[in-house]
Amino acid sequence: MNVLVLIGRIIVGVYYLYNALNHLVFAPGRLAEYAASKGVPLPMLAVIVTGLLLLIGGLSILLGVYTRVGVLALVLFFLPVTFWMHDFWNVADEMQRMVQMIQFVKNLALMGSALMFLAIPEPWPYALKLGQSGSRG
């Protein structure tokens, strides 16, 4: 069972790291343009901050360290992004409304899965040891 948790952590952690790289390296300009089109103030700063939240969350899950901080970073990412950037209820075009609804629901599911990581007793199996103490109850 521990190996399955590790495999899941790798898949989810790499997913968040890939998205962090999109925000910070591969496509920050395009993402900032999209954020600006949705009325986000200081869109480039917002893209950088959300990229850092994804980076923190992804590394935390992948390495199994500071998991509460990582989950908090992901929730702080998902709450505004899900409701602001994927506001399908405000989209007139039927096709775009469907795309935004899919993104909205996907983000809710990802946020739910991030919260479920809090149920795994610490330290996590195969976690990097960074001075964490014991398991929690």
N, C-alpha and C positions, 0 to 999 in steps of 0.2 A: 504494500500500500504506500509506503514512503516513496518508492520510485515513481509511482503515479502522481503523487503530489509534486515531486520534483519536475516531472515532465510537464505537468500543467503549469507550474511556475515558469518554466523556461518558455513555453509557448506564449503565455500571457505577458511575461516580462519583456520578451522580444517584441511583441506587438506594441507595447507602450513605448519602448525605446525607438522603434521604427518611426512611430508617430512623433516622438520628441525630435528626432532628427529632421523630419519634415518641417517642423516648426522652427528649428534652430539653424539648419544647414541647407537642406534641399530646396525648400519652397517658402521661406518666410515672406517674401514679397507677394507672391500669389495669395497666400493665406491672409496677409494684411489687407490686400485689396478686397478680398471677400469679406473680411471683418468690417472694413470701412463701408462696404455696400449694405451691411446689416446695421449700420449706425453705431458700431462700437467706437467709443472714444479712444484716442491714441492707439490705433489698431496695431501698429508694429510693436509697441510695448506690450499690448495684450497678447500678441502671438508669442513673443519671447517669454513672457511670464507663464503662459499656458504650456509652452514647450518645456520650461523648467519644471513645472508641476508634473508633466508626463515623464520627464527624466527621473525625477525623484521617485515617483511611483513605480516606474519600470525597474529601476535599479533595486529598489527595496524588495519588490516581489521576486525578481530574478535571484538576488543574493540572499534573501531571507533575513535581512537585517532592518532594524528600525521600521518594522512592518506597520505599526500604528501611524507613524509619520507618513509612510508611503501611501497608505489607504486614505489618510486625511488629504494628502496632496491630490490624489485622484478624485476624491469627492469634491474638493475645491475646484478642480478642473471641470468635472462633469456638470455640476449644478448650473453655473452660468452658461456654459457652452451649450448644453442640451436645450435649455429654455430660451436662450437668446438667438443662437445661430440656427437652430432647427425648429423654428416656430411655424410648423406646418399649417397651423390654424390661420395664419396671416397670408398664406400663399394663394394667389388666385389661379395660376396655371395648374391644371389637374395633374399633369405629369410631375412637375416640380413639387407639388404638394405631397405626392406619393413618395418621392425621393426624400423629402425632408421628414416625413413621418417615419420612414424606415430608419433614417439616421437618429431621430429622436428616440425611437423605441430601442434601437441598438445601444445607444448611450445609457439609457435607463438600465438595460440588462447588464452592461459592463460595470456600471456603478454598483448594481446589486452583487455582482460577482466579486468586486473589490471588497465590499463589506463582508462577504462570506469568508474572505481570507482572515478576518479577525477571529474566526472560530477555530482556527488551527492553533493548537497549543504551541507556545514558544518554549525553547528555541525550535524552529522548524527543522525537519529532517534535511540534512545536507546543506544547512545554512552556513554562510560565512561567519566565523566567530570574530566578533568585534567587541568583546567585553560585555556582552549581554549576560544577564544573570537569570538562572533558573527558568522554570516554566510558570505560567500564570494559571490561575484557577478558574 
